[in-house]
Amino acid sequence: MQQLNIVKKSKWLGTIFVLSGILLTNLNYYPLNIFLHGTGVVFWTISGYLSKDKAILTNFGFQIPIFLFGILNFVLK
């Protein structure tokens, strides 16, 4: 029961962060968009892992290195 509650909270937090990141991307707020969207991706990856949902885990899990590359690109500039 507790794991289901964590999954639900992770999905909602992930959704809020991902949508905020998308909004900031459209408003051209760089690099905050990458940090917020990346945080949402981590929450969704956790949710996919805990619920054993391979589609969610694959989608969001592969986004993590992409966001890490964007963050490193910003930090190293």
N, CA, C, O and CB atoms as a CASP TS submission, in Angstrom:
PFRMAT TS
TARGET T0000
AUTHOR 0000-0000-0000
METHOD Language model
MODEL 1
PARENT N/A
ATOM      1  N   MET     1       0.825  -1.201   0.000  1.00  0.00           N
ATOM      2  CA  MET     1       0.000   0.000   0.000  1.00  0.00           C
ATOM      3  C   MET     1       0.868   1.263   0.000  1.00  0.00           C
ATOM      4  O   MET     1       0.586   2.221  -0.720  1.00  0.00           O
ATOM      5  CB  MET     1      -0.938  -0.001   1.215  1.00  0.00           C
ATOM      6  N   GLN     2       1.919   1.251   0.812  1.00  0.00           N
ATOM      7  CA  GLN     2       2.790   2.426   0.877  1.00  0.00           C
ATOM      8  C   GLN     2       3.507   2.651  -0.442  1.00  0.00           C
ATOM      9  O   GLN     2       3.706   3.792  -0.858  1.00  0.00           O
ATOM     10  CB  GLN     2       3.809   2.274   2.004  1.00  0.00           C
ATOM     11  N   GLN     3       3.903   1.546  -1.115  1.00  0.00           N
ATOM     12  CA  GLN     3       4.585   1.672  -2.402  1.00  0.00           C
ATOM     13  C   GLN     3       3.653   2.286  -3.440  1.00  0.00           C
ATOM     14  O   GLN     3       4.093   3.086  -4.265  1.00  0.00           O
ATOM     15  CB  GLN     3       5.093   0.301  -2.885  1.00  0.00           C
ATOM     16  N   LEU     4       2.379   1.925  -3.413  1.00  0.00           N
ATOM     17  CA  LEU     4       1.398   2.506  -4.335  1.00  0.00           C
ATOM     18  C   LEU     4       1.263   4.001  -4.099  1.00  0.00           C
ATOM     19  O   LEU     4       1.136   4.770  -5.052  1.00  0.00           O
ATOM     20  CB  LEU     4       0.032   1.821  -4.177  1.00  0.00           C
ATOM     21  N   ASN     5       1.289   4.420  -2.837  1.00  0.00           N
ATOM     22  CA  ASN     5       1.213   5.836  -2.497  1.00  0.00           C
ATOM     23  C   ASN     5       2.440   6.585  -3.014  1.00  0.00           C
ATOM     24  O   ASN     5       2.319   7.705  -3.511  1.00  0.00           O
ATOM     25  CB  ASN     5       1.082   6.015  -0.978  1.00  0.00           C
ATOM     26  N   ILE     6       3.620   5.973  -2.900  1.00  0.00           N
ATOM     27  CA  ILE     6       4.855   6.592  -3.407  1.00  0.00           C
ATOM     28  C   ILE     6       4.786   6.724  -4.922  1.00  0.00           C
ATOM     29  O   ILE     6       5.197   7.744  -5.475  1.00  0.00           O
ATOM     30  CB  ILE     6       6.102   5.762  -2.996  1.00  0.00           C
ATOM     31  N   VAL     7       4.270   5.702  -5.596  1.00  0.00           N
ATOM     32  CA  VAL     7       4.150   5.733  -7.056  1.00  0.00           C
ATOM     33  C   VAL     7       3.218   6.863  -7.476  1.00  0.00           C
ATOM     34  O   VAL     7       3.532   7.618  -8.396  1.00  0.00           O
ATOM     35  CB  VAL     7       3.631   4.376  -7.595  1.00  0.00           C
ATOM     36  N   LYS     8       2.085   6.982  -6.811  1.00  0.00           N
ATOM     37  CA  LYS     8       1.124   8.039  -7.162  1.00  0.00           C
ATOM     38  C   LYS     8       1.726   9.424  -6.955  1.00  0.00           C
ATOM     39  O   LYS     8       1.579  10.302  -7.805  1.00  0.00           O
ATOM     40  CB  LYS     8      -0.159   7.898  -6.325  1.00  0.00           C
ATOM     41  N   LYS     9       2.406   9.620  -5.823  1.00  0.00           N
ATOM     42  CA  LYS     9       3.023  10.919  -5.558  1.00  0.00           C
ATOM     43  C   LYS     9       4.145  11.214  -6.552  1.00  0.00           C
ATOM     44  O   LYS     9       4.300  12.352  -6.996  1.00  0.00           O
ATOM     45  CB  LYS     9       3.564  10.967  -4.126  1.00  0.00           C
ATOM     46  N   SER    10       4.926  10.191  -6.899  1.00  0.00           N
ATOM     47  CA  SER    10       6.017  10.377  -7.869  1.00  0.00           C
ATOM     48  C   SER    10       5.458  10.779  -9.228  1.00  0.00           C
ATOM     49  O   SER    10       6.019  11.641  -9.904  1.00  0.00           O
ATOM     50  CB  SER    10       6.857   9.086  -8.002  1.00  0.00           C
ATOM     51  N   LYS    11       4.359  10.158  -9.625  1.00  0.00           N
ATOM     52  CA  LYS    11       3.750  10.502 -10.917  1.00  0.00           C
ATOM     53  C   LYS    11       3.269  11.952 -10.929  1.00  0.00           C
ATOM     54  O   LYS    11       3.502  12.674 -11.898  1.00  0.00           O
ATOM     55  CB  LYS    11       2.576   9.556 -11.227  1.00  0.00           C
ATOM     56  N   TRP    12       2.603  12.378  -9.865  1.00  0.00           N
ATOM     57  CA  TRP    12       2.091  13.751  -9.841  1.00  0.00           C
ATOM     58  C   TRP    12       3.214  14.772  -9.738  1.00  0.00           C
ATOM     59  O   TRP    12       3.182  15.799 -10.417  1.00  0.00           O
ATOM     60  CB  TRP    12       1.124  13.933  -8.681  1.00  0.00           C
ATOM     61  N   LEU    13       4.203  14.500  -8.897  1.00  0.00           N
ATOM     62  CA  LEU    13       5.344  15.413  -8.816  1.00  0.00           C
ATOM     63  C   LEU    13       6.084  15.458 -10.146  1.00  0.00           C
ATOM     64  O   LEU    13       6.476  16.529 -10.609  1.00  0.00           O
ATOM     65  CB  LEU    13       6.302  14.988  -7.688  1.00  0.00           C
ATOM     66  N   GLY    14       6.274  14.297 -10.755  1.00  0.00           N
ATOM     67  CA  GLY    14       6.928  14.234 -12.054  1.00  0.00           C
ATOM     68  C   GLY    14       6.174  15.007 -13.113  1.00  0.00           C
ATOM     69  O   GLY    14       6.770  15.706 -13.931  1.00  0.00           O
ATOM     70  N   THR    15       4.861  14.877 -13.094  1.00  0.00           N
ATOM     71  CA  THR    15       4.027  15.599 -14.061  1.00  0.00           C
ATOM     72  C   THR    15       4.149  17.107 -13.883  1.00  0.00           C
ATOM     73  O   THR    15       4.266  17.845 -14.861  1.00  0.00           O
ATOM     74  CB  THR    15       2.562  15.176 -13.922  1.00  0.00           C
ATOM     75  N   ILE    16       4.121  17.557 -12.647  1.00  0.00           N
ATOM     76  CA  ILE    16       4.240  18.995 -12.378  1.00  0.00           C
ATOM     77  C   ILE    16       5.589  19.517 -12.860  1.00  0.00           C
ATOM     78  O   ILE    16       5.657  20.564 -13.503  1.00  0.00           O
ATOM     79  CB  ILE    16       4.063  19.285 -10.868  1.00  0.00           C
ATOM     80  N   PHE    17       6.661  18.793 -12.553  1.00  0.00           N
ATOM     81  CA  PHE    17       7.993  19.230 -12.968  1.00  0.00           C
ATOM     82  C   PHE    17       8.171  19.178 -14.486  1.00  0.00           C
ATOM     83  O   PHE    17       8.736  20.098 -15.077  1.00  0.00           O
ATOM     84  CB  PHE    17       9.053  18.370 -12.297  1.00  0.00           C
ATOM     85  N   VAL    18       7.690  18.103 -15.118  1.00  0.00           N
ATOM     86  CA  VAL    18       7.830  17.986 -16.574  1.00  0.00           C
ATOM     87  C   VAL    18       7.055  19.098 -17.276  1.00  0.00           C
ATOM     88  O   VAL    18       7.584  19.745 -18.180  1.00  0.00           O
ATOM     89  CB  VAL    18       7.336  16.604 -17.058  1.00  0.00           C
ATOM     90  N   LEU    19       5.812  19.321 -16.868  1.00  0.00           N
ATOM     91  CA  LEU    19       5.018  20.377 -17.509  1.00  0.00           C
ATOM     92  C   LEU    19       5.605  21.763 -17.253  1.00  0.00           C
ATOM     93  O   LEU    19       5.564  22.628 -18.128  1.00  0.00           O
ATOM     94  CB  LEU    19       3.575  20.327 -17.010  1.00  0.00           C
ATOM     95  N   SER    20       6.147  21.973 -16.061  1.00  0.00           N
ATOM     96  CA  SER    20       6.815  23.250 -15.770  1.00  0.00           C
ATOM     97  C   SER    20       8.044  23.427 -16.662  1.00  0.00           C
ATOM     98  O   SER    20       8.294  24.519 -17.172  1.00  0.00           O
ATOM     99  CB  SER    20       7.223  23.323 -14.278  1.00  0.00           C
ATOM    100  N   GLY    21       8.808  22.351 -16.846  1.00  0.00           N
ATOM    101  CA  GLY    21       9.973  22.411 -17.719  1.00  0.00           C
ATOM    102  C   GLY    21       9.596  22.694 -19.161  1.00  0.00           C
ATOM    103  O   GLY    21      10.279  23.454 -19.846  1.00  0.00           O
ATOM    104  N   ILE    22       8.510  22.084 -19.626  1.00  0.00           N
ATOM    105  CA  ILE    22       8.040  22.332 -20.991  1.00  0.00           C
ATOM    106  C   ILE    22       7.590  23.781 -21.142  1.00  0.00           C
ATOM    107  O   ILE    22       7.894  24.427 -22.145  1.00  0.00           O
ATOM    108  CB  ILE    22       6.886  21.371 -21.354  1.00  0.00           C
ATOM    109  N   LEU    23       6.870  24.289 -20.153  1.00  0.00           N
ATOM    110  CA  LEU    23       6.435  25.687 -20.194  1.00  0.00           C
ATOM    111  C   LEU    23       7.638  26.622 -20.246  1.00  0.00           C
ATOM    112  O   LEU    23       7.672  27.555 -21.048  1.00  0.00           O
ATOM    113  CB  LEU    23       5.556  26.017 -18.971  1.00  0.00           C
ATOM    114  N   LEU    24       8.619  26.370 -19.393  1.00  0.00           N
ATOM    115  CA  LEU    24       9.801  27.228 -19.371  1.00  0.00           C
ATOM    116  C   LEU    24      10.609  27.128 -20.664  1.00  0.00           C
ATOM    117  O   LEU    24      11.246  28.096 -21.078  1.00  0.00           O
ATOM    118  CB  LEU    24      10.682  26.870 -18.187  1.00  0.00           C
ATOM    119  N   THR    25      10.582  25.962 -21.297  1.00  0.00           N
ATOM    120  CA  THR    25      11.240  25.827 -22.599  1.00  0.00           C
ATOM    121  C   THR    25      10.562  26.724 -23.626  1.00  0.00           C
ATOM    122  O   THR    25      11.231  27.395 -24.411  1.00  0.00           O
ATOM    123  CB  THR    25      11.219  24.359 -23.074  1.00  0.00           C
ATOM    124  N   ASN    26       9.236  26.732 -23.616  1.00  0.00           N
ATOM    125  CA  ASN    26       8.493  27.563 -24.559  1.00  0.00           C
ATOM    126  C   ASN    26       8.650  29.050 -24.263  1.00  0.00           C
ATOM    127  O   ASN    26       8.518  29.881 -25.161  1.00  0.00           O
ATOM    128  CB  ASN    26       7.025  27.190 -24.535  1.00  0.00           C
ATOM    129  N   LEU    27       8.931  29.385 -23.011  1.00  0.00           N
ATOM    130  CA  LEU    27       9.166  30.781 -22.642  1.00  0.00           C
ATOM    131  C   LEU    27      10.648  31.146 -22.711  1.00  0.00           C
ATOM    132  O   LEU    27      11.041  32.274 -22.409  1.00  0.00           O
ATOM    133  CB  LEU    27       8.633  31.049 -21.239  1.00  0.00           C
ATOM    134  N   ASN    28      11.464  30.166 -23.115  1.00  0.00           N
ATOM    135  CA  ASN    28      12.902  30.355 -23.316  1.00  0.00           C
ATOM    136  C   ASN    28      13.638  30.719 -22.018  1.00  0.00           C
ATOM    137  O   ASN    28      14.503  31.595 -22.004  1.00  0.00           O
ATOM    138  CB  ASN    28      13.135  31.440 -24.355  1.00  0.00           C
ATOM    139  N   TYR    29      13.276  30.028 -20.934  1.00  0.00           N
ATOM    140  CA  TYR    29      13.980  30.204 -19.659  1.00  0.00           C
ATOM    141  C   TYR    29      15.005  29.090 -19.501  1.00  0.00           C
ATOM    142  O   TYR    29      14.725  28.042 -18.919  1.00  0.00           O
ATOM    143  CB  TYR    29      12.982  30.211 -18.458  1.00  0.00           C
ATOM    144  N   TYR    30      16.184  29.337 -20.025  1.00  0.00           N
ATOM    145  CA  TYR    30      17.278  28.378 -19.973  1.00  0.00           C
ATOM    146  C   TYR    30      18.259  28.819 -18.898  1.00  0.00           C
ATOM    147  O   TYR    30      18.562  30.011 -18.835  1.00  0.00           O
ATOM    148  CB  TYR    30      17.984  28.250 -21.353  1.00  0.00           C
ATOM    149  N   PRO    31      18.754  27.977 -18.084  1.00  0.00           N
ATOM    150  CA  PRO    31      18.715  26.524 -17.991  1.00  0.00           C
ATOM    151  C   PRO    31      17.682  25.997 -17.001  1.00  0.00           C
ATOM    152  O   PRO    31      17.622  24.789 -16.773  1.00  0.00           O
ATOM    153  CB  PRO    31      20.062  26.018 -17.609  1.00  0.00           C
ATOM    154  N   LEU    32      16.866  26.868 -16.407  1.00  0.00           N
ATOM    155  CA  LEU    32      15.891  26.403 -15.416  1.00  0.00           C
ATOM    156  C   LEU    32      14.981  25.327 -16.003  1.00  0.00           C
ATOM    157  O   LEU    32      14.579  24.397 -15.304  1.00  0.00           O
ATOM    158  CB  LEU    32      15.048  27.580 -14.900  1.00  0.00           C
ATOM    159  N   ASN    33      14.658  25.457 -17.290  1.00  0.00           N
ATOM    160  CA  ASN    33      13.798  24.462 -17.923  1.00  0.00           C
ATOM    161  C   ASN    33      14.416  23.066 -17.862  1.00  0.00           C
ATOM    162  O   ASN    33      13.708  22.084 -17.638  1.00  0.00           O
ATOM    163  CB  ASN    33      13.528  24.849 -19.374  1.00  0.00           C
ATOM    164  N   ILE    34      15.722  22.974 -18.057  1.00  0.00           N
ATOM    165  CA  ILE    34      16.384  21.668 -18.045  1.00  0.00           C
ATOM    166  C   ILE    34      16.359  21.062 -16.641  1.00  0.00           C
ATOM    167  O   ILE    34      16.125  19.864 -16.479  1.00  0.00           O
ATOM    168  CB  ILE    34      17.837  21.797 -18.544  1.00  0.00           C
ATOM    169  N   PHE    35      16.597  21.888 -15.643  1.00  0.00           N
ATOM    170  CA  PHE    35      16.613  21.372 -14.273  1.00  0.00           C
ATOM    171  C   PHE    35      15.224  20.898 -13.830  1.00  0.00           C
ATOM    172  O   PHE    35      15.100  19.839 -13.214  1.00  0.00           O
ATOM    173  CB  PHE    35      17.126  22.450 -13.312  1.00  0.00           C
ATOM    174  N   LEU    36      14.188  21.669 -14.139  1.00  0.00           N
ATOM    175  CA  LEU    36      12.835  21.259 -13.732  1.00  0.00           C
ATOM    176  C   LEU    36      12.364  20.033 -14.512  1.00  0.00           C
ATOM    177  O   LEU    36      11.849  19.081 -13.926  1.00  0.00           O
ATOM    178  CB  LEU    36      11.844  22.415 -13.932  1.00  0.00           C
ATOM    179  N   HIS    37      12.539  20.059 -15.819  1.00  0.00           N
ATOM    180  CA  HIS    37      12.115  18.927 -16.632  1.00  0.00           C
ATOM    181  C   HIS    37      12.899  17.671 -16.239  1.00  0.00           C
ATOM    182  O   HIS    37      12.327  16.586 -16.141  1.00  0.00           O
ATOM    183  CB  HIS    37      12.303  19.238 -18.134  1.00  0.00           C
ATOM    184  N   GLY    38      14.194  17.819 -16.017  1.00  0.00           N
ATOM    185  CA  GLY    38      15.021  16.682 -15.602  1.00  0.00           C
ATOM    186  C   GLY    38      14.592  16.107 -14.265  1.00  0.00           C
ATOM    187  O   GLY    38      14.626  14.891 -14.073  1.00  0.00           O
ATOM    188  N   THR    39      14.189  16.968 -13.336  1.00  0.00           N
ATOM    189  CA  THR    39      13.682  16.491 -12.044  1.00  0.00           C
ATOM    190  C   THR    39      12.413  15.679 -12.237  1.00  0.00           C
ATOM    191  O   THR    39      12.234  14.635 -11.611  1.00  0.00           O
ATOM    192  CB  THR    39      13.415  17.672 -11.092  1.00  0.00           C
ATOM    193  N   GLY    40      11.534  16.160 -13.104  1.00  0.00           N
ATOM    194  CA  GLY    40      10.312  15.414 -13.411  1.00  0.00           C
ATOM    195  C   GLY    40      10.596  14.060 -14.025  1.00  0.00           C
ATOM    196  O   GLY    40       9.914  13.078 -13.730  1.00  0.00           O
ATOM    197  N   VAL    41      11.600  14.008 -14.877  1.00  0.00           N
ATOM    198  CA  VAL    41      11.996  12.745 -15.503  1.00  0.00           C
ATOM    199  C   VAL    41      12.473  11.749 -14.448  1.00  0.00           C
ATOM    200  O   VAL    41      12.168  10.559 -14.530  1.00  0.00           O
ATOM    201  CB  VAL    41      13.103  12.984 -16.550  1.00  0.00           C
ATOM    202  N   VAL    42      13.212  12.231 -13.467  1.00  0.00           N
ATOM    203  CA  VAL    42      13.679  11.342 -12.395  1.00  0.00           C
ATOM    204  C   VAL    42      12.488  10.788 -11.604  1.00  0.00           C
ATOM    205  O   VAL    42      12.453   9.597 -11.293  1.00  0.00           O
ATOM    206  CB  VAL    42      14.652  12.096 -11.447  1.00  0.00           C
ATOM    207  N   PHE    43      11.517  11.646 -11.280  1.00  0.00           N
ATOM    208  CA  PHE    43      10.328  11.171 -10.559  1.00  0.00           C
ATOM    209  C   PHE    43       9.567  10.127 -11.379  1.00  0.00           C
ATOM    210  O   PHE    43       9.118   9.121 -10.830  1.00  0.00           O
ATOM    211  CB  PHE    43       9.399  12.354 -10.219  1.00  0.00           C
ATOM    212  N   TRP    44       9.419  10.354 -12.677  1.00  0.00           N
ATOM    213  CA  TRP    44       8.724   9.389 -13.522  1.00  0.00           C
ATOM    214  C   TRP    44       9.513   8.091 -13.653  1.00  0.00           C
ATOM    215  O   TRP    44       8.916   7.016 -13.725  1.00  0.00           O
ATOM    216  CB  TRP    44       8.468   9.985 -14.900  1.00  0.00           C
ATOM    217  N   THR    45      10.828   8.167 -13.686  1.00  0.00           N
ATOM    218  CA  THR    45      11.645   6.960 -13.753  1.00  0.00           C
ATOM    219  C   THR    45      11.479   6.134 -12.482  1.00  0.00           C
ATOM    220  O   THR    45      11.360   4.911 -12.545  1.00  0.00           O
ATOM    221  CB  THR    45      13.126   7.320 -13.969  1.00  0.00           C
ATOM    222  N   ILE    46      11.472   6.795 -11.339  1.00  0.00           N
ATOM    223  CA  ILE    46      11.237   6.102 -10.067  1.00  0.00           C
ATOM    224  C   ILE    46       9.869   5.431 -10.076  1.00  0.00           C
ATOM    225  O   ILE    46       9.729   4.280  -9.664  1.00  0.00           O
ATOM    226  CB  ILE    46      11.342   7.086  -8.878  1.00  0.00           C
ATOM    227  N   SER    47       8.876   6.151 -10.543  1.00  0.00           N
ATOM    228  CA  SER    47       7.523   5.608 -10.630  1.00  0.00           C
ATOM    229  C   SER    47       7.480   4.375 -11.525  1.00  0.00           C
ATOM    230  O   SER    47       6.867   3.368 -11.170  1.00  0.00           O
ATOM    231  CB  SER    47       6.558   6.670 -11.153  1.00  0.00           C
ATOM    232  N   GLY    48       8.127   4.452 -12.683  1.00  0.00           N
ATOM    233  CA  GLY    48       8.158   3.306 -13.589  1.00  0.00           C
ATOM    234  C   GLY    48       8.870   2.109 -12.991  1.00  0.00           C
ATOM    235  O   GLY    48       8.448   0.969 -13.184  1.00  0.00           O
ATOM    236  N   TYR    49       9.940   2.363 -12.271  1.00  0.00           N
ATOM    237  CA  TYR    49      10.687   1.284 -11.625  1.00  0.00           C
ATOM    238  C   TYR    49       9.852   0.606 -10.539  1.00  0.00           C
ATOM    239  O   TYR    49       9.769  -0.621 -10.485  1.00  0.00           O
ATOM    240  CB  TYR    49      11.990   1.825 -11.027  1.00  0.00           C
ATOM    241  N   LEU    50       9.241   1.409  -9.682  1.00  0.00           N
ATOM    242  CA  LEU    50       8.464   0.837  -8.573  1.00  0.00           C
ATOM    243  C   LEU    50       7.220   0.098  -9.053  1.00  0.00           C
ATOM    244  O   LEU    50       6.824  -0.904  -8.458  1.00  0.00           O
ATOM    245  CB  LEU    50       8.058   1.933  -7.603  1.00  0.00           C
ATOM    246  N   SER    51       6.606   0.584 -10.118  1.00  0.00           N
ATOM    247  CA  SER    51       5.395  -0.073 -10.630  1.00  0.00           C
ATOM    248  C   SER    51       5.723  -1.129 -11.682  1.00  0.00           C
ATOM    249  O   SER    51       4.821  -1.772 -12.219  1.00  0.00           O
ATOM    250  CB  SER    51       4.443   0.963 -11.222  1.00  0.00           C
ATOM    251  N   LYS    52       7.008  -1.307 -11.978  1.00  0.00           N
ATOM    252  CA  LYS    52       7.473  -2.283 -12.968  1.00  0.00           C
ATOM    253  C   LYS    52       6.836  -2.039 -14.337  1.00  0.00           C
ATOM    254  O   LYS    52       6.511  -2.983 -15.058  1.00  0.00           O
ATOM    255  CB  LYS    52       7.161  -3.706 -12.495  1.00  0.00           C
ATOM    256  N   ASP    53       6.664  -0.777 -14.682  1.00  0.00           N
ATOM    257  CA  ASP    53       6.106  -0.381 -15.977  1.00  0.00           C
ATOM    258  C   ASP    53       7.266  -0.122 -16.935  1.00  0.00           C
ATOM    259  O   ASP    53       7.915   0.923 -16.883  1.00  0.00           O
ATOM    260  CB  ASP    53       5.187   0.892 -15.844  1.00  0.00           C
ATOM    261  N   LYS    54       7.510  -1.087 -17.799  1.00  0.00           N
ATOM    262  CA  LYS    54       8.680  -1.022 -18.673  1.00  0.00           C
ATOM    263  C   LYS    54       8.605   0.120 -19.685  1.00  0.00           C
ATOM    264  O   LYS    54       9.634   0.689 -20.048  1.00  0.00           O
ATOM    265  CB  LYS    54       8.844  -2.330 -19.403  1.00  0.00           C
ATOM    266  N   ALA    55       7.415   0.457 -20.139  1.00  0.00           N
ATOM    267  CA  ALA    55       7.279   1.547 -21.111  1.00  0.00           C
ATOM    268  C   ALA    55       7.669   2.883 -20.483  1.00  0.00           C
ATOM    269  O   ALA    55       8.415   3.659 -21.079  1.00  0.00           O
ATOM    270  CB  ALA    55       5.834   1.614 -21.650  1.00  0.00           C
ATOM    271  N   ILE    56       7.162   3.150 -19.280  1.00  0.00           N
ATOM    272  CA  ILE    56       7.502   4.401 -18.586  1.00  0.00           C
ATOM    273  C   ILE    56       8.983   4.401 -18.232  1.00  0.00           C
ATOM    274  O   ILE    56       9.668   5.407 -18.418  1.00  0.00           O
ATOM    275  CB  ILE    56       6.637   4.583 -17.302  1.00  0.00           C
ATOM    276  N   LEU    57       9.474   3.290 -17.730  1.00  0.00           N
ATOM    277  CA  LEU    57      10.881   3.200 -17.346  1.00  0.00           C
ATOM    278  C   LEU    57      11.795   3.421 -18.546  1.00  0.00           C
ATOM    279  O   LEU    57      12.813   4.103 -18.430  1.00  0.00           O
ATOM    280  CB  LEU    57      11.172   1.842 -16.708  1.00  0.00           C
ATOM    281  N   THR    58      11.447   2.860 -19.682  1.00  0.00           N
ATOM    282  CA  THR    58      12.255   3.041 -20.894  1.00  0.00           C
ATOM    283  C   THR    58      12.204   4.483 -21.369  1.00  0.00           C
ATOM    284  O   THR    58      13.240   5.086 -21.648  1.00  0.00           O
ATOM    285  CB  THR    58      11.772   2.104 -22.009  1.00  0.00           C
ATOM    286  N   ASN    59      11.003   5.035 -21.463  1.00  0.00           N
ATOM    287  CA  ASN    59      10.842   6.407 -21.956  1.00  0.00           C
ATOM    288  C   ASN    59      11.611   7.401 -21.101  1.00  0.00           C
ATOM    289  O   ASN    59      12.439   8.156 -21.610  1.00  0.00           O
ATOM    290  CB  ASN    59       9.367   6.790 -21.991  1.00  0.00           C
ATOM    291  N   PHE    60      11.341   7.400 -19.823  1.00  0.00           N
ATOM    292  CA  PHE    60      11.941   8.404 -18.955  1.00  0.00           C
ATOM    293  C   PHE    60      13.365   8.038 -18.545  1.00  0.00           C
ATOM    294  O   PHE    60      14.191   8.923 -18.322  1.00  0.00           O
ATOM    295  CB  PHE    60      11.088   8.596 -17.723  1.00  0.00           C
ATOM    296  N   GLY    61      13.657   6.745 -18.445  1.00  0.00           N
ATOM    297  CA  GLY    61      15.002   6.330 -18.086  1.00  0.00           C
ATOM    298  C   GLY    61      16.038   6.767 -19.114  1.00  0.00           C
ATOM    299  O   GLY    61      17.149   7.156 -18.755  1.00  0.00           O
ATOM    300  N   PHE    62      15.674   6.703 -20.385  1.00  0.00           N
ATOM    301  CA  PHE    62      16.602   7.124 -21.431  1.00  0.00           C
ATOM    302  C   PHE    62      16.700   8.650 -21.546  1.00  0.00           C
ATOM    303  O   PHE    62      17.617   9.162 -22.188  1.00  0.00           O
ATOM    304  CB  PHE    62      16.174   6.535 -22.765  1.00  0.00           C
ATOM    305  N   GLN    63      15.780   9.366 -20.942  1.00  0.00           N
ATOM    306  CA  GLN    63      15.868  10.821 -20.954  1.00  0.00           C
ATOM    307  C   GLN    63      16.878  11.341 -19.937  1.00  0.00           C
ATOM    308  O   GLN    63      17.408  12.440 -20.101  1.00  0.00           O
ATOM    309  CB  GLN    63      14.506  11.426 -20.680  1.00  0.00           C
ATOM    310  N   ILE    64      17.150  10.570 -18.896  1.00  0.00           N
ATOM    311  CA  ILE    64      18.076  11.013 -17.856  1.00  0.00           C
ATOM    312  C   ILE    64      19.454  11.363 -18.420  1.00  0.00           C
ATOM    313  O   ILE    64      19.967  12.441 -18.122  1.00  0.00           O
ATOM    314  CB  ILE    64      18.215   9.937 -16.794  1.00  0.00           C
ATOM    315  N   PRO    65      20.079  10.482 -19.233  1.00  0.00           N
ATOM    316  CA  PRO    65      21.385  10.875 -19.772  1.00  0.00           C
ATOM    317  C   PRO    65      21.313  12.092 -20.694  1.00  0.00           C
ATOM    318  O   PRO    65      22.265  12.867 -20.777  1.00  0.00           O
ATOM    319  CB  PRO    65      21.996   9.717 -20.521  1.00  0.00           C
ATOM    320  N   ILE    66      20.199  12.256 -21.377  1.00  0.00           N
ATOM    321  CA  ILE    66      20.044  13.420 -22.254  1.00  0.00           C
ATOM    322  C   ILE    66      20.032  14.701 -21.427  1.00  0.00           C
ATOM    323  O   ILE    66      20.681  15.683 -21.788  1.00  0.00           O
ATOM    324  CB  ILE    66      18.746  13.307 -23.093  1.00  0.00           C
ATOM    325  N   PHE    67      19.305  14.692 -20.333  1.00  0.00           N
ATOM    326  CA  PHE    67      19.271  15.871 -19.468  1.00  0.00           C
ATOM    327  C   PHE    67      20.612  16.081 -18.767  1.00  0.00           C
ATOM    328  O   PHE    67      21.038  17.220 -18.576  1.00  0.00           O
ATOM    329  CB  PHE    67      18.150  15.737 -18.429  1.00  0.00           C
ATOM    330  N   LEU    68      21.277  14.999 -18.386  1.00  0.00           N
ATOM    331  CA  LEU    68      22.609  15.144 -17.784  1.00  0.00           C
ATOM    332  C   LEU    68      23.575  15.788 -18.775  1.00  0.00           C
ATOM    333  O   LEU    68      24.403  16.614 -18.389  1.00  0.00           O
ATOM    334  CB  LEU    68      23.154  13.769 -17.326  1.00  0.00           C
ATOM    335  N   PHE    69      23.471  15.418 -20.041  1.00  0.00           N
ATOM    336  CA  PHE    69      24.307  16.035 -21.071  1.00  0.00           C
ATOM    337  C   PHE    69      24.011  17.531 -21.168  1.00  0.00           C
ATOM    338  O   PHE    69      24.933  18.339 -21.281  1.00  0.00           O
ATOM    339  CB  PHE    69      24.078  15.351 -22.440  1.00  0.00           C
ATOM    340  N   GLY    70      22.724  17.904 -21.124  1.00  0.00           N
ATOM    341  CA  GLY    70      22.349  19.319 -21.174  1.00  0.00           C
ATOM    342  C   GLY    70      22.858  20.088 -19.968  1.00  0.00           C
ATOM    343  O   GLY    70      23.318  21.222 -20.100  1.00  0.00           O
ATOM    344  N   ILE    71      22.778  19.480 -18.797  1.00  0.00           N
ATOM    345  CA  ILE    71      23.264  20.133 -17.575  1.00  0.00           C
ATOM    346  C   ILE    71      24.785  20.285 -17.625  1.00  0.00           C
ATOM    347  O   ILE    71      25.322  21.342 -17.292  1.00  0.00           O
ATOM    348  CB  ILE    71      22.845  19.325 -16.319  1.00  0.00           C
ATOM    349  N   LEU    72      25.472  19.224 -18.041  1.00  0.00           N
ATOM    350  CA  LEU    72      26.932  19.310 -18.165  1.00  0.00           C
ATOM    351  C   LEU    72      27.337  20.355 -19.199  1.00  0.00           C
ATOM    352  O   LEU    72      28.306  21.088 -19.003  1.00  0.00           O
ATOM    353  CB  LEU    72      27.518  17.943 -18.545  1.00  0.00           C
ATOM    354  N   ASN    73      26.603  20.417 -20.279  1.00  0.00           N
ATOM    355  CA  ASN    73      26.879  21.430 -21.312  1.00  0.00           C
ATOM    356  C   ASN    73      26.759  22.838 -20.728  1.00  0.00           C
ATOM    357  O   ASN    73      27.570  23.709 -21.039  1.00  0.00           O
ATOM    358  CB  ASN    73      25.908  21.265 -22.512  1.00  0.00           C
ATOM    359  N   PHE    74      25.757  23.062 -19.889  1.00  0.00           N
ATOM    360  CA  PHE    74      25.570  24.367 -19.262  1.00  0.00           C
ATOM    361  C   PHE    74      26.693  24.652 -18.252  1.00  0.00           C
ATOM    362  O   PHE    74      27.246  25.752 -18.237  1.00  0.00           O
ATOM    363  CB  PHE    74      24.193  24.434 -18.566  1.00  0.00           C
ATOM    364  N   VAL    75      27.025  23.677 -17.421  1.00  0.00           N
ATOM    365  CA  VAL    75      28.024  23.868 -16.369  1.00  0.00           C
ATOM    366  C   VAL    75      29.415  24.091 -16.948  1.00  0.00           C
ATOM    367  O   VAL    75      30.176  24.908 -16.431  1.00  0.00           O
ATOM    368  CB  VAL    75      28.041  22.666 -15.433  1.00  0.00           C
ATOM    369  N   LEU    76      29.750  23.382 -18.006  1.00  0.00           N
ATOM    370  CA  LEU    76      31.108  23.457 -18.563  1.00  0.00           C
ATOM    371  C   LEU    76      31.328  24.634 -19.508  1.00  0.00           C
ATOM    372  O   LEU    76      32.453  24.866 -19.951  1.00  0.00           O
ATOM    373  CB  LEU    76      31.419  22.187 -19.291  1.00  0.00           C
ATOM    374  N   LYS    77      30.279  25.374 -19.820  1.00  0.00           N
ATOM    375  CA  LYS    77      30.427  26.534 -20.719  1.00  0.00           C
ATOM    376  C   LYS    77      31.071  27.685 -20.011  1.00  0.00           C
ATOM    377  O   LYS    77      31.274  28.741 -20.610  1.00  0.00           O
ATOM    378  CB  LYS    77      29.082  26.968 -21.276  1.00  0.00           C
TER
END
